[in-house]
Amino acid sequence: MGSLTGELAARQSAVRARVEELEGEVAVFTSLLEAERERLERLTVTQETLEELAADGVRVDETPQPQAGPVGGGRVAGGLGMEEVPS
């Protein structure tokens, strides 16, 4: 009987470890799913806003306008820190 209870305990331990592993994977996938749902919601709201603007007769450009100035305010990271870039 001792070998049967030992085998049962070993199987329980293996299954318990697998359950914990799967629970960890579920947590990761749940987090990824939530992030993608939020992204989808933002895209849906953006689409609805564009449709509302178009329905109101507002022209919606499909190409973004260039930025007014350089990104970072004309500063770049140099070897010794931030350096000004001439305009």
PDB file of N, CA, C and O in Angstrom:
ATOM      1  N   MET A   1       0.821  -1.196   0.000  1.00  0.00           N
ATOM      2  CA  MET A   1       0.000   0.000   0.000  1.00  0.00           C
ATOM      3  C   MET A   1       0.862   1.255   0.000  1.00  0.00           C
ATOM      4  O   MET A   1       0.455   2.297  -0.515  1.00  0.00           O
ATOM      5  N   GLY A   2       2.063   1.151   0.584  1.00  0.00           N
ATOM      6  CA  GLY A   2       2.946   2.298   0.659  1.00  0.00           C
ATOM      7  C   GLY A   2       3.327   2.830  -0.701  1.00  0.00           C
ATOM      8  O   GLY A   2       3.418   4.044  -0.884  1.00  0.00           O
ATOM      9  N   SER A   3       3.554   1.946  -1.664  1.00  0.00           N
ATOM     10  CA  SER A   3       3.955   2.411  -2.986  1.00  0.00           C
ATOM     11  C   SER A   3       2.794   3.086  -3.706  1.00  0.00           C
ATOM     12  O   SER A   3       3.009   4.004  -4.498  1.00  0.00           O
ATOM     13  N   LEU A   4       1.575   2.646  -3.444  1.00  0.00           N
ATOM     14  CA  LEU A   4       0.409   3.284  -4.068  1.00  0.00           C
ATOM     15  C   LEU A   4       0.199   4.696  -3.536  1.00  0.00           C
ATOM     16  O   LEU A   4      -0.075   5.619  -4.304  1.00  0.00           O
ATOM     17  N   THR A   5       0.327   4.863  -2.226  1.00  0.00           N
ATOM     18  CA  THR A   5       0.147   6.206  -1.668  1.00  0.00           C
ATOM     19  C   THR A   5       1.285   7.132  -2.099  1.00  0.00           C
ATOM     20  O   THR A   5       1.073   8.325  -2.314  1.00  0.00           O
ATOM     21  N   GLY A   6       2.482   6.580  -2.222  1.00  0.00           N
ATOM     22  CA  GLY A   6       3.608   7.379  -2.711  1.00  0.00           C
ATOM     23  C   GLY A   6       3.390   7.807  -4.154  1.00  0.00           C
ATOM     24  O   GLY A   6       3.655   8.954  -4.515  1.00  0.00           O
ATOM     25  N   GLU A   7       2.908   6.885  -4.977  1.00  0.00           N
ATOM     26  CA  GLU A   7       2.617   7.202  -6.380  1.00  0.00           C
ATOM     27  C   GLU A   7       1.514   8.247  -6.474  1.00  0.00           C
ATOM     28  O   GLU A   7       1.601   9.178  -7.275  1.00  0.00           O
ATOM     29  N   LEU A   8       0.485   8.095  -5.661  1.00  0.00           N
ATOM     30  CA  LEU A   8      -0.610   9.066  -5.654  1.00  0.00           C
ATOM     31  C   LEU A   8      -0.103  10.450  -5.249  1.00  0.00           C
ATOM     32  O   LEU A   8      -0.465  11.451  -5.868  1.00  0.00           O
ATOM     33  N   ALA A   9       0.731  10.507  -4.216  1.00  0.00           N
ATOM     34  CA  ALA A   9       1.282  11.784  -3.763  1.00  0.00           C
ATOM     35  C   ALA A   9       2.146  12.418  -4.851  1.00  0.00           C
ATOM     36  O   ALA A   9       2.098  13.632  -5.050  1.00  0.00           O
ATOM     37  N   ALA A  10       2.928  11.612  -5.549  1.00  0.00           N
ATOM     38  CA  ALA A  10       3.774  12.126  -6.626  1.00  0.00           C
ATOM     39  C   ALA A  10       2.919  12.688  -7.757  1.00  0.00           C
ATOM     40  O   ALA A  10       3.217  13.754  -8.295  1.00  0.00           O
ATOM     41  N   ARG A  11       1.867  11.978  -8.112  1.00  0.00           N
ATOM     42  CA  ARG A  11       0.972  12.461  -9.177  1.00  0.00           C
ATOM     43  C   ARG A  11       0.265  13.747  -8.760  1.00  0.00           C
ATOM     44  O   ARG A  11       0.132  14.679  -9.553  1.00  0.00           O
ATOM     45  N   GLN A  12      -0.186  13.787  -7.506  1.00  0.00           N
ATOM     46  CA  GLN A  12      -0.830  15.012  -7.014  1.00  0.00           C
ATOM     47  C   GLN A  12       0.129  16.193  -7.075  1.00  0.00           C
ATOM     48  O   GLN A  12      -0.251  17.293  -7.477  1.00  0.00           O
ATOM     49  N   SER A  13       1.351  15.962  -6.682  1.00  0.00           N
ATOM     50  CA  SER A  13       2.350  17.023  -6.701  1.00  0.00           C
ATOM     51  C   SER A  13       2.605  17.506  -8.127  1.00  0.00           C
ATOM     52  O   SER A  13       2.707  18.709  -8.364  1.00  0.00           O
ATOM     53  N   ALA A  14       2.709  16.580  -9.070  1.00  0.00           N
ATOM     54  CA  ALA A  14       2.946  16.944 -10.469  1.00  0.00           C
ATOM     55  C   ALA A  14       1.768  17.735 -11.037  1.00  0.00           C
ATOM     56  O   ALA A  14       1.956  18.740 -11.723  1.00  0.00           O
ATOM     57  N   VAL A  15       0.568  17.276 -10.747  1.00  0.00           N
ATOM     58  CA  VAL A  15      -0.622  17.969 -11.254  1.00  0.00           C
ATOM     59  C   VAL A  15      -0.752  19.334 -10.594  1.00  0.00           C
ATOM     60  O   VAL A  15      -1.110  20.307 -11.257  1.00  0.00           O
ATOM     61  N   ARG A  16      -0.470  19.419  -9.304  1.00  0.00           N
ATOM     62  CA  ARG A  16      -0.528  20.700  -8.600  1.00  0.00           C
ATOM     63  C   ARG A  16       0.451  21.698  -9.231  1.00  0.00           C
ATOM     64  O   ARG A  16       0.110  22.864  -9.431  1.00  0.00           O
ATOM     65  N   ALA A  17       1.654  21.240  -9.539  1.00  0.00           N
ATOM     66  CA  ALA A  17       2.648  22.109 -10.178  1.00  0.00           C
ATOM     67  C   ALA A  17       2.160  22.561 -11.553  1.00  0.00           C
ATOM     68  O   ALA A  17       2.328  23.723 -11.923  1.00  0.00           O
ATOM     69  N   ARG A  18       1.558  21.648 -12.305  1.00  0.00           N
ATOM     70  CA  ARG A  18       1.043  21.999 -13.636  1.00  0.00           C
ATOM     71  C   ARG A  18      -0.102  23.002 -13.524  1.00  0.00           C
ATOM     72  O   ARG A  18      -0.195  23.924 -14.334  1.00  0.00           O
ATOM     73  N   VAL A  19      -0.970  22.832 -12.534  1.00  0.00           N
ATOM     74  CA  VAL A  19      -2.073  23.775 -12.316  1.00  0.00           C
ATOM     75  C   VAL A  19      -1.512  25.164 -12.020  1.00  0.00           C
ATOM     76  O   VAL A  19      -1.993  26.154 -12.571  1.00  0.00           O
ATOM     77  N   GLU A  20      -0.514  25.245 -11.166  1.00  0.00           N
ATOM     78  CA  GLU A  20       0.098  26.539 -10.846  1.00  0.00           C
ATOM     79  C   GLU A  20       0.728  27.165 -12.088  1.00  0.00           C
ATOM     80  O   GLU A  20       0.620  28.372 -12.304  1.00  0.00           O
ATOM     81  N   GLU A  21       1.381  26.344 -12.898  1.00  0.00           N
ATOM     82  CA  GLU A  21       1.987  26.833 -14.141  1.00  0.00           C
ATOM     83  C   GLU A  21       0.908  27.392 -15.078  1.00  0.00           C
ATOM     84  O   GLU A  21       1.065  28.475 -15.642  1.00  0.00           O
ATOM     85  N   LEU A  22      -0.174  26.650 -15.233  1.00  0.00           N
ATOM     86  CA  LEU A  22      -1.265  27.100 -16.106  1.00  0.00           C
ATOM     87  C   LEU A  22      -1.933  28.359 -15.565  1.00  0.00           C
ATOM     88  O   LEU A  22      -2.313  29.237 -16.339  1.00  0.00           O
ATOM     89  N   GLU A  23      -2.079  28.457 -14.250  1.00  0.00           N
ATOM     90  CA  GLU A  23      -2.654  29.671 -13.658  1.00  0.00           C
ATOM     91  C   GLU A  23      -1.781  30.878 -13.964  1.00  0.00           C
ATOM     92  O   GLU A  23      -2.296  31.966 -14.222  1.00  0.00           O
ATOM     93  N   GLY A  24      -0.467  30.696 -13.937  1.00  0.00           N
ATOM     94  CA  GLY A  24       0.446  31.778 -14.297  1.00  0.00           C
ATOM     95  C   GLY A  24       0.280  32.185 -15.751  1.00  0.00           C
ATOM     96  O   GLY A  24       0.280  33.374 -16.070  1.00  0.00           O
ATOM     97  N   GLU A  25       0.138  31.202 -16.633  1.00  0.00           N
ATOM     98  CA  GLU A  25      -0.066  31.495 -18.051  1.00  0.00           C
ATOM     99  C   GLU A  25      -1.395  32.211 -18.269  1.00  0.00           C
ATOM    100  O   GLU A  25      -1.480  33.137 -19.076  1.00  0.00           O
ATOM    101  N   VAL A  26      -2.421  31.787 -17.558  1.00  0.00           N
ATOM    102  CA  VAL A  26      -3.726  32.444 -17.673  1.00  0.00           C
ATOM    103  C   VAL A  26      -3.609  33.904 -17.250  1.00  0.00           C
ATOM    104  O   VAL A  26      -4.195  34.781 -17.885  1.00  0.00           O
ATOM    105  N   ALA A  27      -2.865  34.171 -16.192  1.00  0.00           N
ATOM    106  CA  ALA A  27      -2.687  35.552 -15.724  1.00  0.00           C
ATOM    107  C   ALA A  27      -2.001  36.396 -16.793  1.00  0.00           C
ATOM    108  O   ALA A  27      -2.387  37.542 -17.023  1.00  0.00           O
ATOM    109  N   VAL A  28      -0.991  35.836 -17.444  1.00  0.00           N
ATOM    110  CA  VAL A  28      -0.290  36.563 -18.511  1.00  0.00           C
ATOM    111  C   VAL A  28      -1.245  36.838 -19.661  1.00  0.00           C
ATOM    112  O   VAL A  28      -1.324  37.967 -20.146  1.00  0.00           O
ATOM    113  N   PHE A  29      -1.968  35.823 -20.100  1.00  0.00           N
ATOM    114  CA  PHE A  29      -2.888  36.003 -21.220  1.00  0.00           C
ATOM    115  C   PHE A  29      -4.042  36.934 -20.863  1.00  0.00           C
ATOM    116  O   PHE A  29      -4.528  37.672 -21.720  1.00  0.00           O
ATOM    117  N   THR A  30      -4.480  36.908 -19.619  1.00  0.00           N
ATOM    118  CA  THR A  30      -5.533  37.827 -19.188  1.00  0.00           C
ATOM    119  C   THR A  30      -5.050  39.264 -19.283  1.00  0.00           C
ATOM    120  O   THR A  30      -5.791  40.145 -19.717  1.00  0.00           O
ATOM    121  N   SER A  31      -3.819  39.500 -18.883  1.00  0.00           N
ATOM    122  CA  SER A  31      -3.239  40.836 -18.975  1.00  0.00           C
ATOM    123  C   SER A  31      -3.113  41.275 -20.430  1.00  0.00           C
ATOM    124  O   SER A  31      -3.449  42.411 -20.767  1.00  0.00           O
ATOM    125  N   LEU A  32      -2.636  40.391 -21.287  1.00  0.00           N
ATOM    126  CA  LEU A  32      -2.521  40.706 -22.716  1.00  0.00           C
ATOM    127  C   LEU A  32      -3.889  40.976 -23.331  1.00  0.00           C
ATOM    128  O   LEU A  32      -4.047  41.904 -24.124  1.00  0.00           O
ATOM    129  N   LEU A  33      -4.863  40.173 -22.968  1.00  0.00           N
ATOM    130  CA  LEU A  33      -6.215  40.343 -23.490  1.00  0.00           C
ATOM    131  C   LEU A  33      -6.788  41.687 -23.080  1.00  0.00           C
ATOM    132  O   LEU A  33      -7.399  42.374 -23.899  1.00  0.00           O
ATOM    133  N   GLU A  34      -6.601  42.071 -21.838  1.00  0.00           N
ATOM    134  CA  GLU A  34      -7.107  43.355 -21.356  1.00  0.00           C
ATOM    135  C   GLU A  34      -6.451  44.512 -22.103  1.00  0.00           C
ATOM    136  O   GLU A  34      -7.121  45.476 -22.472  1.00  0.00           O
ATOM    137  N   ALA A  35      -5.145  44.417 -22.324  1.00  0.00           N
ATOM    138  CA  ALA A  35      -4.442  45.471 -23.060  1.00  0.00           C
ATOM    139  C   ALA A  35      -4.972  45.587 -24.485  1.00  0.00           C
ATOM    140  O   ALA A  35      -5.150  46.696 -24.989  1.00  0.00           O
ATOM    141  N   GLU A  36      -5.224  44.466 -25.132  1.00  0.00           N
ATOM    142  CA  GLU A  36      -5.749  44.494 -26.500  1.00  0.00           C
ATOM    143  C   GLU A  36      -7.189  44.997 -26.534  1.00  0.00           C
ATOM    144  O   GLU A  36      -7.586  45.680 -27.479  1.00  0.00           O
ATOM    145  N   ARG A  37      -7.964  44.666 -25.517  1.00  0.00           N
ATOM    146  CA  ARG A  37      -9.335  45.203 -25.447  1.00  0.00           C
ATOM    147  C   ARG A  37      -9.310  46.724 -25.322  1.00  0.00           C
ATOM    148  O   ARG A  37     -10.099  47.418 -25.964  1.00  0.00           O
ATOM    149  N   GLU A  38      -8.399  47.239 -24.490  1.00  0.00           N
ATOM    150  CA  GLU A  38      -8.269  48.693 -24.333  1.00  0.00           C
ATOM    151  C   GLU A  38      -7.838  49.340 -25.633  1.00  0.00           C
ATOM    152  O   GLU A  38      -8.345  50.400 -26.001  1.00  0.00           O
ATOM    153  N   ARG A  39      -6.907  48.710 -26.332  1.00  0.00           N
ATOM    154  CA  ARG A  39      -6.454  49.237 -27.632  1.00  0.00           C
ATOM    155  C   ARG A  39      -7.603  49.247 -28.631  1.00  0.00           C
ATOM    156  O   ARG A  39      -7.785  50.224 -29.359  1.00  0.00           O
ATOM    157  N   LEU A  40      -8.375  48.170 -28.671  1.00  0.00           N
ATOM    158  CA  LEU A  40      -9.526  48.096 -29.571  1.00  0.00           C
ATOM    159  C   LEU A  40     -10.538  49.180 -29.239  1.00  0.00           C
ATOM    160  O   LEU A  40     -11.101  49.799 -30.141  1.00  0.00           O
ATOM    161  N   GLU A  41     -10.773  49.415 -27.964  1.00  0.00           N
ATOM    162  CA  GLU A  41     -11.715  50.455 -27.541  1.00  0.00           C
ATOM    163  C   GLU A  41     -11.249  51.829 -28.012  1.00  0.00           C
ATOM    164  O   GLU A  41     -12.049  52.617 -28.517  1.00  0.00           O
ATOM    165  N   ARG A  42      -9.959  52.120 -27.849  1.00  0.00           N
ATOM    166  CA  ARG A  42      -9.429  53.415 -28.310  1.00  0.00           C
ATOM    167  C   ARG A  42      -9.591  53.569 -29.814  1.00  0.00           C
ATOM    168  O   ARG A  42      -9.985  54.632 -30.294  1.00  0.00           O
ATOM    169  N   LEU A  43      -9.290  52.515 -30.556  1.00  0.00           N
ATOM    170  CA  LEU A  43      -9.430  52.576 -32.012  1.00  0.00           C
ATOM    171  C   LEU A  43     -10.888  52.737 -32.423  1.00  0.00           C
ATOM    172  O   LEU A  43     -11.190  53.455 -33.376  1.00  0.00           O
ATOM    173  N   THR A  44     -11.787  52.077 -31.715  1.00  0.00           N
ATOM    174  CA  THR A  44     -13.213  52.190 -32.014  1.00  0.00           C
ATOM    175  C   THR A  44     -13.701  53.604 -31.754  1.00  0.00           C
ATOM    176  O   THR A  44     -14.443  54.161 -32.564  1.00  0.00           O
ATOM    177  N   VAL A  45     -13.297  54.192 -30.637  1.00  0.00           N
ATOM    178  CA  VAL A  45     -13.686  55.569 -30.322  1.00  0.00           C
ATOM    179  C   VAL A  45     -13.129  56.520 -31.375  1.00  0.00           C
ATOM    180  O   VAL A  45     -13.819  57.445 -31.802  1.00  0.00           O
ATOM    181  N   THR A  46     -11.893  56.298 -31.793  1.00  0.00           N
ATOM    182  CA  THR A  46     -11.294  57.140 -32.829  1.00  0.00           C
ATOM    183  C   THR A  46     -12.082  57.040 -34.123  1.00  0.00           C
ATOM    184  O   THR A  46     -12.361  58.055 -34.761  1.00  0.00           O
ATOM    185  N   GLN A  47     -12.442  55.830 -34.514  1.00  0.00           N
ATOM    186  CA  GLN A  47     -13.221  55.639 -35.738  1.00  0.00           C
ATOM    187  C   GLN A  47     -14.572  56.332 -35.630  1.00  0.00           C
ATOM    188  O   GLN A  47     -15.002  56.998 -36.572  1.00  0.00           O
ATOM    189  N   GLU A  48     -15.243  56.186 -34.499  1.00  0.00           N
ATOM    190  CA  GLU A  48     -16.543  56.828 -34.312  1.00  0.00           C
ATOM    191  C   GLU A  48     -16.417  58.345 -34.375  1.00  0.00           C
ATOM    192  O   GLU A  48     -17.271  59.018 -34.952  1.00  0.00           O
ATOM    193  N   THR A  49     -15.356  58.884 -33.784  1.00  0.00           N
ATOM    194  CA  THR A  49     -15.138  60.332 -33.817  1.00  0.00           C
ATOM    195  C   THR A  49     -14.915  60.807 -35.244  1.00  0.00           C
ATOM    196  O   THR A  49     -15.476  61.824 -35.652  1.00  0.00           O
ATOM    197  N   LEU A  50     -14.107  60.086 -36.006  1.00  0.00           N
ATOM    198  CA  LEU A  50     -13.875  60.455 -37.403  1.00  0.00           C
ATOM    199  C   LEU A  50     -15.168  60.398 -38.212  1.00  0.00           C
ATOM    200  O   LEU A  50     -15.411  61.263 -39.053  1.00  0.00           O
ATOM    201  N   GLU A  51     -15.990  59.394 -37.966  1.00  0.00           N
ATOM    202  CA  GLU A  51     -17.270  59.281 -38.670  1.00  0.00           C
ATOM    203  C   GLU A  51     -18.193  60.439 -38.310  1.00  0.00           C
ATOM    204  O   GLU A  51     -18.890  60.965 -39.177  1.00  0.00           O
ATOM    205  N   GLU A  52     -18.207  60.842 -37.035  1.00  0.00           N
ATOM    206  CA  GLU A  52     -19.026  61.983 -36.614  1.00  0.00           C
ATOM    207  C   GLU A  52     -18.547  63.267 -37.280  1.00  0.00           C
ATOM    208  O   GLU A  52     -19.356  64.066 -37.751  1.00  0.00           O
ATOM    209  N   LEU A  53     -17.236  63.463 -37.319  1.00  0.00           N
ATOM    210  CA  LEU A  53     -16.690  64.653 -37.966  1.00  0.00           C
ATOM    211  C   LEU A  53     -17.035  64.670 -39.451  1.00  0.00           C
ATOM    212  O   LEU A  53     -17.413  65.711 -39.989  1.00  0.00           O
ATOM    213  N   ALA A  54     -16.908  63.537 -40.107  1.00  0.00           N
ATOM    214  CA  ALA A  54     -17.236  63.456 -41.527  1.00  0.00           C
ATOM    215  C   ALA A  54     -18.719  63.727 -41.753  1.00  0.00           C
ATOM    216  O   ALA A  54     -19.084  64.383 -42.728  1.00  0.00           O
ATOM    217  N   ALA A  55     -19.574  63.233 -40.867  1.00  0.00           N
ATOM    218  CA  ALA A  55     -21.014  63.467 -40.991  1.00  0.00           C
ATOM    219  C   ALA A  55     -21.352  64.939 -40.800  1.00  0.00           C
ATOM    220  O   ALA A  55     -22.335  65.427 -41.358  1.00  0.00           O
ATOM    221  N   ASP A  56     -20.546  65.650 -40.015  1.00  0.00           N
ATOM    222  CA  ASP A  56     -20.750  67.082 -39.797  1.00  0.00           C
ATOM    223  C   ASP A  56     -20.117  67.923 -40.902  1.00  0.00           C
ATOM    224  O   ASP A  56     -20.173  69.152 -40.859  1.00  0.00           O
ATOM    225  N   GLY A  57     -19.518  67.266 -41.887  1.00  0.00           N
ATOM    226  CA  GLY A  57     -18.929  67.977 -43.010  1.00  0.00           C
ATOM    227  C   GLY A  57     -17.511  68.440 -42.791  1.00  0.00           C
ATOM    228  O   GLY A  57     -16.976  69.206 -43.592  1.00  0.00           O
ATOM    229  N   VAL A  58     -16.897  67.991 -41.727  1.00  0.00           N
ATOM    230  CA  VAL A  58     -15.509  68.367 -41.461  1.00  0.00           C
ATOM    231  C   VAL A  58     -14.605  67.490 -42.317  1.00  0.00           C
ATOM    232  O   VAL A  58     -14.735  66.266 -42.331  1.00  0.00           O
ATOM    233  N   ARG A  59     -13.682  68.141 -43.033  1.00  0.00           N
ATOM    234  CA  ARG A  59     -12.750  67.385 -43.871  1.00  0.00           C
ATOM    235  C   ARG A  59     -11.695  66.770 -42.964  1.00  0.00           C
ATOM    236  O   ARG A  59     -11.050  67.469 -42.182  1.00  0.00           O
ATOM    237  N   VAL A  60     -11.530  65.490 -43.072  1.00  0.00           N
ATOM    238  CA  VAL A  60     -10.558  64.774 -42.258  1.00  0.00           C
ATOM    239  C   VAL A  60      -9.427  64.333 -43.176  1.00  0.00           C
ATOM    240  O   VAL A  60      -9.608  63.475 -44.040  1.00  0.00           O
ATOM    241  N   ASP A  61      -8.242  64.942 -42.974  1.00  0.00           N
ATOM    242  CA  ASP A  61      -7.079  64.565 -43.775  1.00  0.00           C
ATOM    243  C   ASP A  61      -6.621  63.173 -43.386  1.00  0.00           C
ATOM    244  O   ASP A  61      -6.633  62.802 -42.212  1.00  0.00           O
ATOM    245  N   GLU A  62      -6.222  62.416 -44.381  1.00  0.00           N
ATOM    246  CA  GLU A  62      -5.745  61.066 -44.103  1.00  0.00           C
ATOM    247  C   GLU A  62      -4.256  61.027 -43.824  1.00  0.00           C
ATOM    248  O   GLU A  62      -3.741  60.026 -43.327  1.00  0.00           O
ATOM    249  N   THR A  63      -3.553  62.119 -44.143  1.00  0.00           N
ATOM    250  CA  THR A  63      -2.118  62.157 -43.865  1.00  0.00           C
ATOM    251  C   THR A  63      -1.866  63.141 -42.731  1.00  0.00           C
ATOM    252  O   THR A  63      -2.401  64.250 -42.753  1.00  0.00           O
ATOM    253  N   PRO A  64      -1.071  62.764 -41.751  1.00  0.00           N
ATOM    254  CA  PRO A  64      -0.809  63.671 -40.632  1.00  0.00           C
ATOM    255  C   PRO A  64       0.032  64.861 -41.077  1.00  0.00           C
ATOM    256  O   PRO A  64       0.869  64.749 -41.973  1.00  0.00           O
ATOM    257  N   GLN A  65      -0.202  65.991 -40.442  1.00  0.00           N
ATOM    258  CA  GLN A  65       0.571  67.193 -40.720  1.00  0.00           C
ATOM    259  C   GLN A  65       1.928  67.071 -40.038  1.00  0.00           C
ATOM    260  O   GLN A  65       2.031  66.478 -38.964  1.00  0.00           O
ATOM    261  N   PRO A  66       2.976  67.631 -40.658  1.00  0.00           N
ATOM    262  CA  PRO A  66       4.291  67.563 -40.016  1.00  0.00           C
ATOM    263  C   PRO A  66       4.306  68.366 -38.723  1.00  0.00           C
ATOM    264  O   PRO A  66       3.550  69.324 -38.559  1.00  0.00           O
ATOM    265  N   GLN A  67       5.164  67.966 -37.827  1.00  0.00           N
ATOM    266  CA  GLN A  67       5.306  68.656 -36.548  1.00  0.00           C
ATOM    267  C   GLN A  67       5.844  70.062 -36.778  1.00  0.00           C
ATOM    268  O   GLN A  67       6.596  70.292 -37.725  1.00  0.00           O
ATOM    269  N   ALA A  68       5.468  70.994 -35.925  1.00  0.00           N
ATOM    270  CA  ALA A  68       5.917  72.378 -36.048  1.00  0.00           C
ATOM    271  C   ALA A  68       7.406  72.511 -35.763  1.00  0.00           C
ATOM    272  O   ALA A  68       8.072  73.352 -36.368  1.00  0.00           O
ATOM    273  N   GLY A  69       7.928  71.721 -34.878  1.00  0.00           N
ATOM    274  CA  GLY A  69       9.337  71.819 -34.517  1.00  0.00           C
ATOM    275  C   GLY A  69       9.932  70.438 -34.353  1.00  0.00           C
ATOM    276  O   GLY A  69       9.223  69.435 -34.438  1.00  0.00           O
ATOM    277  N   PRO A  70      11.221  70.382 -34.120  1.00  0.00           N
ATOM    278  CA  PRO A  70      11.857  69.081 -33.950  1.00  0.00           C
ATOM    279  C   PRO A  70      11.400  68.401 -32.665  1.00  0.00           C
ATOM    280  O   PRO A  70      11.113  69.054 -31.662  1.00  0.00           O
ATOM    281  N   VAL A  71      11.342  67.105 -32.721  1.00  0.00           N
ATOM    282  CA  VAL A  71      10.981  66.324 -31.542  1.00  0.00           C
ATOM    283  C   VAL A  71      12.039  66.550 -30.472  1.00  0.00           C
ATOM    284  O   VAL A  71      13.233  66.546 -30.770  1.00  0.00           O
ATOM    285  N   GLY A  72      11.619  66.743 -29.254  1.00  0.00           N
ATOM    286  CA  GLY A  72      12.547  66.960 -28.148  1.00  0.00           C
ATOM    287  C   GLY A  72      12.989  68.400 -28.018  1.00  0.00           C
ATOM    288  O   GLY A  72      13.926  68.698 -27.277  1.00  0.00           O
ATOM    289  N   GLY A  73      12.317  69.313 -28.740  1.00  0.00           N
ATOM    290  CA  GLY A  73      12.645  70.729 -28.612  1.00  0.00           C
ATOM    291  C   GLY A  73      13.998  71.099 -29.183  1.00  0.00           C
ATOM    292  O   GLY A  73      14.595  72.088 -28.758  1.00  0.00           O
ATOM    293  N   GLY A  74      14.499  70.321 -30.144  1.00  0.00           N
ATOM    294  CA  GLY A  74      15.773  70.643 -30.760  1.00  0.00           C
ATOM    295  C   GLY A  74      16.978  70.199 -29.966  1.00  0.00           C
ATOM    296  O   GLY A  74      18.091  70.666 -30.203  1.00  0.00           O
ATOM    297  N   ARG A  75      16.764  69.300 -29.025  1.00  0.00           N
ATOM    298  CA  ARG A  75      17.869  68.811 -28.201  1.00  0.00           C
ATOM    299  C   ARG A  75      18.085  67.338 -28.487  1.00  0.00           C
ATOM    300  O   ARG A  75      17.130  66.584 -28.671  1.00  0.00           O
ATOM    301  N   VAL A  76      19.327  66.938 -28.522  1.00  0.00           N
ATOM    302  CA  VAL A  76      19.662  65.532 -28.721  1.00  0.00           C
ATOM    303  C   VAL A  76      20.602  65.098 -27.614  1.00  0.00           C
ATOM    304  O   VAL A  76      21.305  65.910 -27.013  1.00  0.00           O
ATOM    305  N   ALA A  77      20.599  63.811 -27.361  1.00  0.00           N
ATOM    306  CA  ALA A  77      21.507  63.273 -26.358  1.00  0.00           C
ATOM    307  C   ALA A  77      22.883  63.136 -26.976  1.00  0.00           C
ATOM    308  O   ALA A  77      23.057  62.424 -27.965  1.00  0.00           O
ATOM    309  N   GLY A  78      23.851  63.808 -26.402  1.00  0.00           N
ATOM    310  CA  GLY A  78      25.226  63.722 -26.882  1.00  0.00           C
ATOM    311  C   GLY A  78      26.052  62.881 -25.937  1.00  0.00           C
ATOM    312  O   GLY A  78      25.535  62.311 -24.976  1.00  0.00           O
ATOM    313  N   GLY A  79      27.335  62.808 -26.218  1.00  0.00           N
ATOM    314  CA  GLY A  79      28.217  62.009 -25.383  1.00  0.00           C
ATOM    315  C   GLY A  79      28.318  62.525 -23.961  1.00  0.00           C
ATOM    316  O   GLY A  79      28.553  61.751 -23.034  1.00  0.00           O
ATOM    317  N   LEU A  80      28.139  63.850 -23.778  1.00  0.00           N
ATOM    318  CA  LEU A  80      28.280  64.437 -22.447  1.00  0.00           C
ATOM    319  C   LEU A  80      26.960  64.924 -21.879  1.00  0.00           C
ATOM    320  O   LEU A  80      26.945  65.603 -20.852  1.00  0.00           O
ATOM    321  N   GLY A  81      25.872  64.597 -22.516  1.00  0.00           N
ATOM    322  CA  GLY A  81      24.567  65.046 -22.034  1.00  0.00           C
ATOM    323  C   GLY A  81      23.753  65.614 -23.176  1.00  0.00           C
ATOM    324  O   GLY A  81      23.963  65.258 -24.336  1.00  0.00           O
ATOM    325  N   MET A  82      22.821  66.501 -22.849  1.00  0.00           N
ATOM    326  CA  MET A  82      21.952  67.085 -23.861  1.00  0.00           C
ATOM    327  C   MET A  82      22.666  68.239 -24.548  1.00  0.00           C
ATOM    328  O   MET A  82      23.297  69.069 -23.892  1.00  0.00           O
ATOM    329  N   GLU A  83      22.566  68.288 -25.865  1.00  0.00           N
ATOM    330  CA  GLU A  83      23.191  69.348 -26.638  1.00  0.00           C
ATOM    331  C   GLU A  83      22.138  70.018 -27.498  1.00  0.00           C
ATOM    332  O   GLU A  83      21.211  69.362 -27.975  1.00  0.00           O
ATOM    333  N   GLU A  84      22.276  71.320 -27.700  1.00  0.00           N
ATOM    334  CA  GLU A  84      21.361  72.065 -28.558  1.00  0.00           C
ATOM    335  C   GLU A  84      21.691  71.771 -30.013  1.00  0.00           C
ATOM    336  O   GLU A  84      22.856  71.660 -30.393  1.00  0.00           O
ATOM    337  N   VAL A  85      20.640  71.647 -30.817  1.00  0.00           N
ATOM    338  CA  VAL A  85      20.804  71.452 -32.250  1.00  0.00           C
ATOM    339  C   VAL A  85      20.382  72.735 -32.924  1.00  0.00           C
ATOM    340  O   VAL A  85      19.277  73.219 -32.677  1.00  0.00           O
ATOM    341  N   PRO A  86      21.234  73.308 -33.777  1.00  0.00           N
ATOM    342  CA  PRO A  86      20.845  74.557 -34.442  1.00  0.00           C
ATOM    343  C   PRO A  86      19.648  74.339 -35.351  1.00  0.00           C
ATOM    344  O   PRO A  86      19.518  73.296 -35.992  1.00  0.00           O
ATOM    345  N   SER A  87      18.771  75.345 -35.398  1.00  0.00           N
ATOM    346  CA  SER A  87      17.570  75.251 -36.227  1.00  0.00           C
ATOM    347  C   SER A  87      17.882  75.601 -37.656  1.00  0.00           C
ATOM    348  O   SER A  87      16.992  75.579 -38.506  1.00  0.00           O
TER     349      SER A  87
END
